[in-house]
Amino acid sequence: MTRLTLTERHDGQHLGARLHDLLELHLAENATTGYRWEIDSCDTGLLQLVETTAHYPSVTPGSGGMTVFRFRVIGTGSAVLKLKYWRHWEGAASVRQRFSVVIDAT
C-alpha cells in the first residue's frame, strides 16, 4: 500500500495507482468566505472516501487553510475524480474553481 499525495498541480492529469493505495488530495480553501471544496463526481466502485479534514492553522478571521480528502483505491480500472469549489447554497453559478484527475488503478 502506497500513499499518493495530490495537490492543485495535479489538476487535469492521469495518475496511476494500485489496489489499496491511499490517495490524499490537498486543496487550499477559505471556508470563512463560504467557499468550500466538495466532491462533484467519484466512481465509488474504484475510490472510497475515507475522510475529509480541514486544517486552518491561523485563528485570524478571513485566513485560509487546507482541506484534505482521503480516498482508498478499492477497485481496478479508470475513473475521473472531480471536485468543485463553491458555495453550495448559491448553486452551480457559484462554482469558482474545479479540480479533476483521472485515476488508472491496477
Protein Blocks (a to p, Z undefined) as FASTA:
>chain_A
ZZddddfklgoiacdddehiacdddddddfknopacddfbdcfklbccfbdcdddfbfce
hiacddddddddfbecddddddddddfknojmlpmbdcddddddZZ
